[in-house]
């Protein structure tokens, strides 16, 4: 008998042995899986996430849990203990393991993993990546007609919400409608509180999504469905009173916010009164929820009162001042207090933001590094485990084959040599892939941190300007990088309006932190009704000297105008001269003392200057990101071009003048990257 025939016969014998073994042990395996599921469920019900992870890991080793189900529970435990990157690793691995799922049990696990991973991506704001997970997963589940699990319905909701973020309205509407109908079918088949709560959670996510993207028309459509589901839930014998009260409160706030968004203010106010009748509205979470409508309605004082509970909620949750906490809670509190005119509270909140921002970024980077190391270690463990299992399988097969025939030993020997070469090539490829993945992940984290820092900085300059007869005011700020050092602000006290524009030396995070200090000092001192020169002198004392380790400074132009008489007193600290007038031949730069920037010379005494009346003449202030903007040939925009454009522009509104100059600068750059931050402010007082 030839070696080839011997090898074939031996392989057939092994397959027969393996198949027979599977038949004998199938009932024992099912019993083992049932016992493993029971152990996991006990830990799940008691919310013992560490035990879930331990059980999933050990039961995977013994075969009590399938590999896919083990990765689902390991990801779930990691997610619940705030190890997001580890959860992503386990669920991504689980998706790969379950890629060919086709039995009802495996499809259920596959849907659960896909739903959790898509939800994680959506929470991170990675909507495109979320779609890349959800879309093929839904197609796979539809292929095997596995459409009635709650995880399949959740996938439809996540996919629809992600699609709406990219303007794919028709696809989003179809998926969300299919999800809603699936919930209705599930409630009809299972008329219990669990099925109704699943439907409520799905519809709440849809409502929140459309409110967040300000599509109030669609939000109203889904809020109506939210209300009907809530009414039906209230009638169930096993409905929870506290849960119903909480979701009713959420329904009222969502509805009031959407009504306010479409201009139906009276109806919105009436709905908000209904919210105040709920028990949940008195809790810290309820107060913060209610502030969403109050901000939408412009009821800044009430919103500020509600957000007093922010610190209490932070303590209750036991969280620190992370970037997420600053962005989601502290910035909201700062903004509403500014809009409410509560300068002291806004100042206190801004100080907390400034105090914790740098450490929050540092902590986030450190935590990311720890998570990344943990992920790399786990990947290494997974690889080692895979290799160990492969070796064990090979030795088992080798032992069986050795008992059959020498020719089969030779066959396995040759095969092992080939596998070793393939394994070596695989390891080399994995090293290269890990290096690429590490570089990409680090870049994505840095970009995410800078986006958050930019949002924080942009929230610290006003986007709403005084709505007073006879006063037209507008300003804009465009950082050259993710964060910058330009600033502008104003403070209105009676008929007196303080306004300023500044440019901090340098760029990036250090400049943005210095900018935050300058902004805080301006608002604090202006509130004390000091003169512009005195404010500049006090700011210089605070920002220069031994405390200024980085030798940073800010050019600053500060004005105080009487809106009744048009009288302007001002102080210049090394800043570009403003432009007076628009659309006429008498447009000119303001003549003034140059002075030195704030932060350079400790003990510097600044002096006030004045203009008797600026009524009827637009007053334009800017930073050198305007006149020094360069095109690809390194040609500057120039002072002369600035004067020429303002002189030849017919003045309509302050916003029109700022946007005209912004477009002119963009045209001048002609695709060149901006070399400096650009800030512009225009003020016009009617005669």
C-alpha positions as a printed NumPy array, in Angstrom:
array([[  0.   ,   0.   ,   0.   ],
       [  1.456,   3.41 ,  -0.986],
       [  2.213,   6.123,   1.582],
       [ -0.461,   8.42 ,   0.094],
       [ -3.163,   5.721,   0.435],
       [ -2.046,   4.945,   3.999],
       [ -2.282,   8.63 ,   4.922],
       [ -5.775,   8.938,   3.423],
       [ -7.034,   5.842,   5.248],
       [ -5.549,   7.096,   8.509],
       [ -7.235,  10.497,   8.162],
       [-10.58 ,   8.824,   7.459],
       [-10.107,   6.707,  10.589],
       [ -9.418,   9.79 ,  12.7  ],
       [-12.513,  11.576,  11.328],
       [-14.651,   8.558,  12.173],
       [-13.267,   8.478,  15.702],
       [-13.864,  12.201,  16.122],
       [-17.449,  12.027,  14.809],
       [-18.298,   9.106,  17.072],
       [-16.866,  10.948,  20.061],
       [-19.022,  14.005,  19.299],
       [-22.188,  11.88 ,  19.176],
       [-21.383,  10.2  ,  22.483],
       [-20.581,  13.434,  24.286],
       [-23.275,  15.736,  22.775],
       [-25.731,  15.327,  25.654],
       [-22.967,  15.856,  28.235],
       [-21.852,  19.   ,  26.381],
       [-25.379,  20.432,  26.386],
       [-25.632,  19.82 ,  30.13 ],
       [-22.247,  21.496,  30.669],
       [-23.364,  24.551,  28.65 ],
       [-26.611,  24.792,  30.621],
       [-24.732,  24.75 ,  33.926],
       [-22.291,  27.384,  32.66 ],
       [-25.164,  29.648,  31.584],
       [-26.732,  29.314,  35.04 ],
       [-23.509,  30.365,  36.78 ],
       [-23.134,  33.4  ,  34.487],
       [-26.768,  34.442,  34.996],
       [-26.385,  34.439,  38.791],
       [-23.383,  36.79 ,  38.528],
       [-25.291,  38.922,  35.974],
       [-28.332,  39.34 ,  38.24 ],
       [-26.136,  40.402,  41.169],
       [-24.122,  42.763,  38.906],
       [-20.889,  41.043,  39.934],
       [-18.935,  41.987,  36.822],
       [-15.566,  40.729,  38.081],
       [-17.093,  37.297,  38.646],
       [-18.68 ,  37.358,  35.18 ],
       [-15.226,  37.951,  33.651],
       [-13.633,  35.213,  35.797],
       [-16.382,  32.69 ,  34.959],
       [-16.341,  33.501,  31.228],
       [-12.568,  33.08 ,  31.077],
       [-12.463,  29.806,  32.993],
       [-15.574,  28.309,  31.349],
       [-14.111,  29.054,  27.92 ],
       [-11.045,  27.052,  28.963],
       [-13.112,  24.029,  30.057],
       [-15.519,  24.223,  27.118],
       [-18.48 ,  25.13 ,  29.318],
       [-19.044,  28.251,  27.216],
       [-18.626,  28.526,  23.488],
       [-15.835,  30.867,  22.395],
       [-18.289,  33.422,  21.007],
       [-20.456,  33.497,  24.129],
       [-17.36 ,  33.781,  26.34 ],
       [-16.145,  36.804,  24.374],
       [-19.608,  38.375,  24.682],
       [-19.557,  38.119,  28.487],
       [-15.912,  39.212,  28.756],
       [-16.756,  42.302,  26.687],
       [-19.887,  42.953,  28.751],
       [-17.947,  42.791,  32.044],
       [-15.219,  45.093,  30.646],
       [-17.789,  47.624,  29.413],
       [-19.559,  47.712,  32.77 ],
       [-16.257,  48.361,  34.564],
       [-15.43 ,  51.242,  32.149],
       [-12.716,  49.361,  30.248],
       [-13.999,  50.455,  26.861],
       [-10.979,  49.485,  24.788],
       [-10.928,  46.018,  26.35 ],
       [-14.656,  45.62 ,  25.652],
       [-14.053,  46.615,  22.044],
       [-11.262,  44.009,  21.775],
       [-13.414,  41.164,  23.137],
       [-16.485,  42.009,  21.05 ],
       [-14.434,  42.466,  17.873],
       [-12.84 ,  39.091,  18.55 ],
       [-16.288,  37.609,  19.203],
       [-17.607,  38.988,  15.88 ],
       [-14.698,  37.312,  14.091],
       [-15.274,  33.996,  15.899],
       [-19.044,  34.052,  15.162],
       [-18.697,  35.26 ,  11.573],
       [-20.147,  32.004,  10.174],
       [-22.935,  31.589,  12.753],
       [-25.989,  29.834,  11.295],
       [-27.739,  27.972,  14.153],
       [-30.393,  29.767,  16.26 ],
       [-28.19 ,  29.706,  19.385],
       [-25.092,  30.997,  17.563],
       [-27.107,  33.659,  15.714],
       [-28.476,  34.896,  19.044],
       [-24.917,  35.282,  20.399],
       [-23.784,  36.909,  17.144],
       [-26.636,  39.463,  17.31 ],
       [-25.873,  40.241,  20.966],
       [-22.176,  40.913,  20.255],
       [-22.935,  43.017,  17.159],
       [-25.513,  45.067,  19.089],
       [-23.137,  45.743,  22.001],
       [-20.218,  46.665,  19.723],
       [-22.36 ,  49.007,  17.598],
       [-23.748,  50.645,  20.745],
       [-20.206,  51.185,  22.033],
       [-19.149,  52.82 ,  18.756],
       [-22.236,  55.069,  18.782],
       [-21.519,  56.151,  22.368],
       [-18.   ,  57.163,  21.292],
       [-19.458,  59.154,  18.383],
       [-17.804,  56.783,  15.877],
       [-20.901,  56.58 ,  13.702],
       [-19.132,  55.505,  10.53 ],
       [-17.403,  52.624,  12.331],
       [-20.722,  51.737,  13.961],
       [-22.335,  51.425,  10.522],
       [-19.488,  49.179,   9.383],
       [-20.372,  46.795,  12.237],
       [-24.178,  47.028,  12.08 ],
       [-24.796,  46.807,   8.315],
       [-23.082,  43.448,   7.587],
       [-24.364,  42.014,  10.883],
       [-27.972,  42.848,   9.941],
       [-27.506,  41.338,   6.477],
       [-26.145,  38.143,   8.051],
       [-29.074,  37.902,  10.488],
       [-31.612,  38.563,   7.714],
       [-29.988,  35.824,   5.616],
       [-30.903,  33.271,   8.314],
       [-34.217,  34.96 ,   9.211],
       [-33.042,  35.753,  12.756],
       [-35.045,  38.997,  13.078],
       [-37.034,  38.785,  16.29 ],
       [-34.382,  39.017,  19.008],
       [-34.151,  42.275,  20.967],
       [-30.517,  42.604,  19.882],
       [-31.53 ,  42.517,  16.209],
       [-34.013,  45.318,  16.898],
       [-31.334,  47.303,  18.779],
       [-29.04 ,  46.912,  15.774],
       [-31.72 ,  48.417,  13.537],
       [-32.053,  51.389,  15.903],
       [-28.298,  51.948,  16.088],
       [-27.956,  51.673,  12.326],
       [-30.822,  54.126,  11.724],
       [-29.417,  56.66 ,  14.203],
       [-25.917,  56.393,  12.688],
       [-27.349,  56.832,   9.191],
       [-29.239,  59.97 ,  10.264],
       [-25.916,  61.503,  11.316],
       [-24.736,  61.299,   7.707],
       [-27.932,  62.618,   6.121],
       [-29.102,  59.166,   4.934],
       [-32.688,  60.011,   5.862],
       [-34.541,  57.458,   3.734],
       [-32.394,  54.519,   4.853],
       [-32.533,  55.716,   8.475],
       [-36.35 ,  56.073,   8.417],
       [-36.795,  52.575,   6.938],
       [-34.577,  50.94 ,   9.562],
       [-36.142,  52.813,  12.48 ],
       [-39.649,  51.992,  11.222],
       [-38.727,  48.298,  10.929],
       [-37.35 ,  48.377,  14.482],
       [-40.548,  49.956,  15.827],
       [-42.772,  47.408,  14.107],
       [-40.577,  44.603,  15.458],
       [-41.056,  45.998,  18.983],
       [-44.84 ,  46.068,  18.46 ],
       [-44.791,  42.44 ,  17.276],
       [-42.69 ,  41.433,  20.276],
       [-45.063,  43.202,  22.691],
       [-48.038,  41.476,  21.092],
       [-46.405,  38.06 ,  21.535],
       [-45.022,  38.879,  25.009],
       [-47.359,  41.398,  26.705],
       [-45.14 ,  41.951,  29.762],
       [-43.206,  44.861,  31.261],
       [-39.85 ,  43.632,  29.924],
       [-40.997,  43.731,  26.283],
       [-42.539,  47.191,  26.786],
       [-39.393,  48.525,  28.488],
       [-37.264,  47.218,  25.581],
       [-39.514,  49.135,  23.177],
       [-39.386,  52.282,  25.326],
       [-35.591,  52.201,  25.463],
       [-35.406,  51.853,  21.683],
       [-37.801,  54.748,  21.027],
       [-36.073,  56.935,  23.664],
       [-32.764,  56.444,  21.837],
       [-34.416,  57.467,  18.563],
       [-36.006,  60.582,  20.136],
       [-32.703,  61.619,  21.715],
       [-30.887,  61.15 ,  18.412],
       [-33.221,  63.474,  16.474],
       [-33.238,  66.072,  19.258],
       [-29.439,  66.05 ,  19.288],
       [-29.23 ,  66.685,  15.526],
       [-32.05 ,  69.28 ,  15.879],
       [-34.443,  67.524,  13.496],
       [-37.447,  68.566,  15.589],
       [-40.062,  67.461,  13.08 ],
       [-38.923,  63.827,  13.191],
       [-38.31 ,  64.122,  16.914],
       [-41.998,  65.072,  17.413],
       [-43.064,  62.056,  15.327],
       [-41.136,  59.651,  17.573],
       [-42.009,  61.489,  20.795],
       [-45.696,  60.887,  19.98 ],
       [-44.918,  57.161,  19.765],
       [-42.946,  57.421,  23.011],
       [-46.072,  58.792,  24.711],
       [-48.326,  56.027,  23.38 ],
       [-45.917,  53.307,  24.528],
       [-45.746,  54.91 ,  27.961],
       [-49.55 ,  54.971,  28.258],
       [-49.668,  51.27 ,  27.339],
       [-46.911,  50.441,  29.84 ],
       [-48.816,  52.19 ,  32.665],
       [-51.722,  49.766,  32.175],
       [-49.593,  46.631,  32.647],
       [-50.044,  44.788,  35.962],
       [-46.266,  44.413,  36.407],
       [-45.404,  48.029,  35.498],
       [-42.981,  49.764,  37.892],
       [-44.223,  53.107,  39.225],
       [-40.747,  54.621,  39.615],
       [-39.732,  53.604,  36.091],
       [-42.939,  55.011,  34.611],
       [-42.456,  58.316,  36.487],
       [-38.877,  58.649,  35.231],
       [-39.799,  57.957,  31.604],
       [-42.846,  60.236,  31.833],
       [-40.558,  63.03 ,  32.999],
       [-38.226,  62.31 ,  30.083],
       [-41.209,  62.348,  27.679],
       [-42.33 ,  65.787,  28.898],
       [-38.833,  67.281,  28.574],
       [-38.31 ,  65.794,  25.106],
       [-41.706,  67.052,  23.944],
       [-41.222,  70.525,  25.419],
       [-37.776,  70.767,  23.8  ],
       [-39.079,  69.724,  20.378],
       [-42.059,  72.124,  20.597],
       [-39.696,  74.945,  21.518],
       [-37.51 ,  73.963,  18.573],
       [-40.391,  74.409,  16.11 ],
       [-41.466,  77.709,  17.678],
       [-44.536,  76.479,  19.62 ],
       [-43.423,  78.179,  22.819],
       [-46.729,  78.248,  24.761],
       [-47.339,  74.54 ,  24.252],
       [-43.737,  73.838,  25.252],
       [-44.111,  75.81 ,  28.489],
       [-47.351,  73.968,  29.307],
       [-45.672,  70.56 ,  28.772],
       [-42.746,  71.593,  30.969],
       [-45.209,  72.364,  33.797],
       [-46.372,  68.741,  33.502],
       [-42.742,  67.648,  33.879],
       [-42.491,  69.608,  37.136],
       [-45.359,  67.522,  38.548],
       [-43.293,  64.304,  38.311],
       [-41.302,  62.977,  41.245],
       [-38.253,  62.513,  39.039],
       [-38.082,  66.267,  38.348],
       [-36.985,  66.806,  41.975],
       [-33.932,  64.531,  41.715],
       [-30.461,  65.721,  40.691],
       [-30.732,  63.799,  37.423],
       [-34.191,  65.196,  36.82 ],
       [-33.044,  68.79 ,  37.356],
       [-30.248,  68.337,  34.807],
       [-32.703,  66.714,  32.381],
       [-35.083,  69.668,  32.766],
       [-32.296,  72.121,  31.993],
       [-32.226,  70.804,  28.398],
       [-35.622,  72.393,  27.729],
       [-34.823,  75.541,  29.716],
       [-31.701,  76.134,  27.614],
       [-33.673,  75.557,  24.424],
       [-36.277,  78.073,  25.621],
       [-33.656,  80.643,  26.602],
       [-34.752,  80.51 ,  30.272],
       [-31.189,  80.89 ,  31.416],
       [-31.851,  81.752,  35.081],
       [-34.037,  78.683,  35.571],
       [-31.538,  76.504,  33.716],
       [-28.73 ,  77.826,  35.921],
       [-30.791,  77.019,  39.037],
       [-31.329,  73.449,  37.81 ],
       [-27.65 ,  72.92 ,  37.081],
       [-26.688,  73.752,  40.66 ],
       [-27.113,  70.028,  41.219],
       [-24.227,  69.188,  38.85 ],
       [-21.572,  68.902,  41.574],
       [-23.95 ,  66.867,  43.729],
       [-24.51 ,  64.444,  40.85 ],
       [-20.754,  64.194,  40.228],
       [-20.264,  63.228,  43.881],
       [-23.165,  60.747,  43.809],
       [-21.746,  59.045,  40.723],
       [-18.243,  59.113,  42.205],
       [-16.661,  60.462,  39.007],
       [-13.71 ,  62.833,  38.715],
       [-13.298,  65.883,  36.505],
       [-12.527,  64.009,  33.299],
       [-12.729,  65.481,  29.795],
       [-16.149,  63.844,  29.451],
       [-17.37 ,  65.354,  32.744],
       [-16.102,  68.813,  31.746],
       [-17.659,  68.602,  28.289],
       [-21.033,  67.091,  29.231],
       [-21.71 ,  68.82 ,  32.565],
       [-19.341,  71.679,  33.467],
       [-19.463,  73.454,  30.097],
       [-23.231,  73.288,  30.118],
       [-23.279,  74.836,  33.6  ],
       [-20.767,  77.541,  32.587],
       [-22.706,  78.468,  29.457],
       [-26.125,  78.851,  31.111],
       [-24.675,  80.971,  33.926],
       [-22.996,  83.261,  31.388],
       [-26.262,  83.572,  29.49 ],
       [-28.084,  84.22 ,  32.772],
       [-25.653,  87.019,  33.561],
       [-24.435,  85.268,  36.704],
       [-20.875,  86.347,  36.275],
       [-19.653,  85.174,  39.687],
       [-20.979,  81.647,  39.208],
       [-19.754,  81.527,  35.6  ],
       [-16.379,  82.725,  36.839],
       [-16.283,  80.013,  39.508],
       [-17.228,  77.322,  36.98 ],
       [-14.676,  78.583,  34.439],
       [-12.018,  78.504,  37.154],
       [-12.889,  74.864,  37.851],
       [-12.692,  74.104,  34.128],
       [ -9.314,  75.839,  33.859],
       [ -8.148,  74.157,  37.07 ],
       [ -9.073,  70.648,  35.928],
       [ -8.655,  70.839,  32.124],
       [ -4.927,  70.207,  31.955],
       [ -5.04 ,  67.426,  34.538],
       [ -8.077,  65.918,  32.786],
       [ -6.175,  65.74 ,  29.5  ],
       [ -3.163,  64.254,  31.309],
       [ -5.343,  61.698,  33.128],
       [ -7.083,  60.774,  29.887],
       [ -3.77 ,  60.212,  28.154],
       [ -2.488,  58.166,  31.099],
       [ -5.686,  56.091,  31.205],
       [ -5.543,  55.554,  27.457],
       [ -1.968,  54.337,  27.819],
       [ -2.997,  51.955,  30.626],
       [ -5.937,  50.67 ,  28.59 ],
       [ -3.778,  50.291,  25.506],
       [ -1.201,  48.303,  27.469],
       [ -3.945,  46.108,  28.934],
       [ -5.346,  45.515,  25.442],
       [ -1.922,  44.635,  24.063],
       [ -1.323,  42.26 ,  26.98 ],
       [ -4.715,  40.615,  26.443],
       [ -4.046,  40.28 ,  22.718],
       [ -0.753,  38.634,  23.581],
       [ -2.537,  36.277,  25.989],
       [ -5.12 ,  35.441,  23.328],
       [ -2.375,  34.693,  20.839],
       [ -0.559,  32.529,  23.388],
       [ -3.807,  30.742,  24.248],
       [ -4.518,  30.125,  20.584],
       [ -1.02 ,  28.721,  20.113],
       [ -1.373,  26.527,  23.203],
       [ -4.679,  25.113,  21.971],
       [ -3.235,  24.558,  18.534],
       [ -0.266,  22.715,  20.036],
       [ -2.563,  20.605,  22.19 ],
       [ -4.684,  19.706,  19.165],
       [ -1.63 ,  18.814,  17.155],
       [ -0.194,  16.583,  19.899],
       [ -3.521,  14.795,  20.316],
       [ -3.77 ,  14.14 ,  16.618],
       [ -0.12 ,  13.127,  16.499],
       [ -0.658,  10.579,  19.282],
       [ -3.604,   9.016,  17.438],
       [ -1.813,   9.051,  14.124],
       [  1.349,   7.536,  15.625],
       [ -0.707,   4.515,  16.704],
       [ -1.962,   3.942,  13.154],
       [  0.925,   4.057,  10.758],
       [  4.419,   5.419,  10.313],
       [  3.494,   6.959,   6.988],
       [  0.944,   9.204,   8.679],
       [  3.644,  10.367,  11.134],
       [  5.72 ,  11.42 ,   8.142],
       [  2.666,  13.207,   6.709],
       [  2.117,  15.118,   9.964],
       [  5.792,  15.949,  10.255],
       [  5.737,  17.555,   6.816],
       [  2.519,  19.348,   7.613],
       [  3.913,  20.668,  10.912],
       [  6.92 ,  22.093,   9.123],
       [  4.648,  23.903,   6.72 ],
       [  2.489,  25.138,   9.609],
       [  5.57 ,  26.406,  11.446],
       [  6.586,  28.45 ,   8.421],
       [  3.068,  29.812,   8.076],
       [  2.966,  30.597,  11.775],
       [  6.271,  32.472,  11.58 ],
       [  4.993,  34.506,   8.625],
       [  1.736,  35.136,  10.513],
       [  3.619,  36.363,  13.598],
       [  5.77 ,  38.686,  11.493],
       [  2.646,  40.07 ,   9.834],
       [  0.951,  40.487,  13.213],
       [  3.916,  42.459,  14.6  ],
       [  3.708,  44.837,  11.637],
       [ -0.067,  45.086,  12.024],
       [  0.166,  45.77 ,  15.783],
       [  2.678,  48.563,  15.161],
       [  0.375,  50.135,  12.57 ],
       [ -2.657,  49.747,  14.847],
       [ -0.801,  51.302,  17.805],
       [  0.227,  54.337,  15.725],
       [ -3.304,  54.774,  14.355],
       [ -4.916,  54.445,  17.807],
       [ -2.544,  57.021,  19.312],
       [ -3.321,  59.476,  16.526],
       [ -7.091,  58.956,  16.915],
       [ -6.882,  59.524,  20.701],
       [ -4.861,  62.713,  20.253],
       [ -7.334,  64.035,  17.657],
       [-10.24 ,  63.201,  19.982],
       [ -8.605,  65.033,  22.915],
       [ -7.91 ,  68.096,  20.77 ],
       [-11.517,  68.117,  19.477],
       [-12.784,  68.14 ,  23.056],
       [-10.32 ,  70.903,  24.005],
       [-11.494,  72.942,  20.981],
       [-15.154,  72.536,  22.034],
       [-14.259,  73.666,  25.551],
       [-12.378,  76.723,  24.278],
       [-15.084,  77.739,  21.786],
       [-17.69 ,  77.509,  24.553],
       [-15.744,  80.105,  26.58 ],
       [-16.327,  82.883,  24.021],
       [-19.876,  84.193,  23.546],
       [-21.913,  83.13 ,  20.509],
       [-24.946,  85.229,  21.437],
       [-24.734,  89.037,  21.436],
       [-26.843,  91.778,  23.104],
       [-30.295,  92.249,  21.599],
       [-30.685,  95.991,  22.228],
       [-32.297,  98.609,  19.99 ],
       [-29.645, 100.687,  18.317],
       [-26.795,  98.21 ,  18.989],
       [-25.515,  95.799,  16.33 ],
       [-22.663,  93.557,  17.513],
       [-21.093,  90.399,  16.103],
       [-17.801,  88.483,  16.505],
       [-16.197,  85.25 ,  15.35 ],
       [-13.083,  83.231,  16.228],
       [-11.38 ,  80.632,  13.989],
       [ -8.357,  78.835,  15.536],
       [ -5.552,  77.914,  13.114],
       [ -5.121,  74.586,  14.897],
       [ -7.562,  72.525,  16.972],
       [ -7.147,  75.014,  19.828],
       [ -5.69 ,  78.526,  19.776],
       [ -4.884,  81.639,  21.738],
       [ -7.224,  84.312,  20.337],
       [-10.068,  85.621,  22.482],
       [-12.958,  88.032,  22.458],
       [-15.671,  88.83 ,  24.988],
       [-18.044,  91.48 ,  26.246],
       [-19.939,  92.483,  29.38 ],
       [-23.097,  94.633,  29.308],
       [-23.945,  96.575,  32.485],
       [-26.872,  98.908,  32.033],
       [-26.006, 101.332,  29.206],
       [-22.274, 100.573,  29.496],
       [-20.748,  97.925,  27.24 ],
       [-17.257,  96.52 ,  27.825],
       [-15.795,  94.687,  24.81 ],
       [-12.355,  93.25 ,  24.047],
       [-10.249,  91.303,  21.541],
       [ -6.904,  89.636,  22.359],
       [ -4.183,  87.48 ,  20.819],
       [ -2.07 ,  85.225,  23.077],
       [  1.496,  84.433,  22.025],
       [  1.919,  80.919,  20.66 ],
       [ -0.722,  78.354,  19.71 ],
       [ -2.186,  75.093,  20.917],
       [ -3.196,  74.017,  24.434],
       [ -0.785,  76.352,  26.382],
       [ -2.112,  79.374,  24.497],
       [ -5.717,  78.256,  25.052],
       [ -5.134,  77.968,  28.827],
       [ -3.545,  81.45 ,  28.939],
       [ -6.498,  82.713,  26.877],
       [ -8.896,  81.247,  29.466],
       [ -7.072,  83.107,  32.277],
       [ -7.198,  86.402,  30.353],
       [-10.915,  85.964,  29.636],
       [-11.652,  85.221,  33.293],
       [ -9.721,  88.285,  34.48 ],
       [-11.462,  90.565,  31.969],
       [-14.95 ,  89.502,  33.09 ],
       [-14.052,  89.715,  36.792],
       [-12.529,  93.208,  36.582],
       [-15.117,  94.617,  34.176],
       [-17.837,  93.632,  36.59 ],
       [-16.198,  95.952,  39.134],
       [-16.755,  98.848,  36.657],
       [-13.076,  99.693,  36.335],
       [-11.763, 101.813,  33.473],
       [-10.149, 100.032,  30.478],
       [ -6.66 , 101.186,  31.519],
       [ -7.146,  99.986,  35.097],
       [ -8.395,  96.609,  33.846],
       [ -5.331,  96.22 ,  31.596],
       [ -3.025,  97.236,  34.466],
       [ -4.633,  94.699,  36.855],
       [ -4.512,  91.956,  34.201],
       [ -0.847,  92.71 ,  33.565],
       [ -0.087,  92.431,  37.285],
       [ -1.833,  89.05 ,  37.442],
       [ -0.35 ,  87.537,  34.268],
       [  3.269,  88.749,  34.38 ],
       [  6.176,  88.193,  36.73 ],
       [  7.255,  85.008,  38.481],
       [  3.912,  83.235,  37.93 ],
       [  4.387,  83.412,  34.146],
       [  6.882,  80.558,  33.838],
       [  6.398,  80.196,  30.09 ],
       [  6.901,  83.948,  29.414],
       [  3.579,  84.151,  27.586],
       [  1.84 ,  87.428,  26.793],
       [ -1.346,  88.698,  25.157],
       [ -1.929,  91.695,  22.909],
       [ -5.198,  93.2  ,  24.087],
       [ -7.612,  95.903,  22.955],
       [-10.317,  96.877,  25.45 ],
       [-13.112,  99.393,  25.032],
       [-15.92 , 100.803,  27.193],
       [-18.733, 102.522,  25.292],
       [-21.723, 104.448,  26.62 ],
       [-24.608, 103.239,  24.429],
       [-26.573, 106.411,  25.169],
       [-23.951, 109.026,  24.21 ],
       [-21.645, 106.964,  22.009],
       [-18.616, 108.007,  24.117],
       [-15.797, 105.454,  23.903],
       [-12.9  , 105.121,  26.332],
       [-10.327, 102.496,  25.442],
       [ -6.9  , 101.073,  26.214],
       [ -4.539,  99.389,  23.789],
       [ -1.953,  96.83 ,  24.972],
       [  0.206,  96.196,  21.918],
       [ -2.734,  95.187,  19.677],
       [ -3.515,  95.956,  16.025],
       [ -5.289,  99.323,  15.52 ],
       [ -9.077,  98.999,  15.007],
       [-10.726, 100.3  ,  11.828],
       [-13.38 , 103.055,  12.072],
       [-16.02 , 103.503,   9.389],
       [-17.233, 101.406,   6.474],
       [-18.309, 102.048,   2.889],
       [-16.87 , 105.569,   2.662],
       [-13.603, 107.398,   1.959],
       [-13.054, 108.352,   5.603],
       [-12.372, 104.725,   6.66 ],
       [ -9.124, 104.701,   8.667],
       [ -7.142, 102.927,  11.359],
       [ -7.653, 104.309,  14.866],
       [ -4.709, 106.427,  16.028],
       [ -3.67 , 105.378,  19.513],
       [ -0.743, 104.692,  21.826],
       [  0.966, 101.375,  20.922],
       [  1.925, 100.287,  24.487],
       [  3.301,  96.82 ,  25.261],
       [  1.324,  93.567,  25.48 ],
       [ -0.005,  92.296,  28.791],
       [  2.309,  89.858,  30.574],
       [  5.683,  91.308,  29.498],
       [  6.47 ,  94.144,  31.933],
       [  5.426,  93.737,  35.593],
       [  4.286,  97.04 ,  37.119],
       [  3.298,  98.588,  33.758],
       [  0.705, 101.39 ,  34.149],
       [ -1.629, 101.638,  31.152],
       [ -3.485, 104.845,  30.224],
       [ -6.994, 105.447,  28.896],
       [ -7.741, 107.133,  25.573],
       [-11.126, 108.248,  24.294],
       [-13.331, 109.118,  21.329],
       [-16.18 , 111.55 ,  21.946],
       [-18.8  , 109.739,  19.874],
       [-18.647, 106.61 ,  17.665],
       [-22.365, 106.532,  16.837],
       [-23.145, 105.948,  13.184],
       [-19.662, 104.592,  12.35 ],
       [-18.895, 100.839,  12.351],
       [-16.046,  99.976,  14.724],
       [-14.02 ,  96.911,  13.614],
       [-11.399,  95.087,  15.773],
       [ -9.351,  92.077,  14.693],
       [ -6.224,  89.98 ,  15.354],
       [ -3.188,  89.692,  13.075],
       [ -4.563,  86.455,  11.635],
       [ -6.422,  88.845,   9.297],
       [ -3.854,  91.327,   7.963],
       [ -0.963,  88.819,   8.135],
       [ -2.817,  85.917,   6.465],
       [ -0.585,  84.421,   3.752],
       [ -1.286,  82.623,   0.488],
       [  0.844,  79.829,  -0.96 ],
       [  3.315,  82.446,  -2.314],
       [  3.76 ,  83.835,   1.245],
       [  2.042,  87.138,   0.273],
       [  0.26 ,  88.806,   3.211],
       [ -3.316,  90.029,   3.123],
       [ -1.917,  93.42 ,   4.35 ],
       [ -3.285,  96.505,   6.117],
       [ -3.778,  98.272,   2.785],
       [ -6.06 ,  95.541,   1.448],
       [ -8.015,  95.532,   4.708],
       [ -8.682,  99.284,   4.468],
       [ -9.543,  99.033,   0.769],
       [-12.111,  96.246,   1.315],
       [-13.784,  98.002,   4.282],
       [-13.829, 101.282,   2.339],
       [-15.528,  99.632,  -0.664],
       [-17.996,  97.511,   1.33 ],
       [-21.469,  98.922,   1.847],
       [-22.26 ,  98.386,   5.532],
       [-25.428,  96.421,   6.26 ],
       [-24.835,  94.636,   9.563],
       [-21.856,  93.806,  11.767],
       [-22.195,  90.136,  10.881],
       [-22.178,  90.99 ,   7.158],
       [-18.896,  92.928,   7.499],
       [-17.201,  90.141,   9.507],
       [-18.343,  87.449,   7.062],
       [-17.26 ,  89.557,   4.059],
       [-13.737,  89.898,   5.438],
       [-13.67 ,  86.202,   6.371],
       [-14.517,  85.29 ,   2.757],
       [-11.884,  87.715,   1.431],
       [ -9.189,  86.141,   3.631],
       [-10.214,  82.648,   2.529],
       [-10.023,  83.717,  -1.127],
       [ -6.613,  85.311,  -0.538],
       [ -5.178,  82.157,   1.076],
       [ -6.429,  80.145,  -1.928],
       [ -6.029,  76.788,  -0.219],
       [ -3.003,  77.646,   1.927],
       [ -3.199,  76.471,   5.544],
       [ -3.88 ,  79.33 ,   8.019],
       [ -0.721,  80.369,   9.856],
       [ -2.467,  82.072,  12.793],
       [ -5.787,  82.232,  14.635],
       [ -8.313,  84.697,  13.191],
       [-10.686,  86.733,  15.398],
       [-12.912,  89.615,  14.261],
       [-15.431,  91.823,  16.094],
       [-17.641,  94.598,  14.72 ],
       [-19.69 ,  97.069,  16.771],
       [-22.215,  99.586,  15.417],
       [-24.321, 102.042,  17.462],
       [-27.113, 103.743,  15.563],
       [-27.38 , 107.539,  15.76 ]])
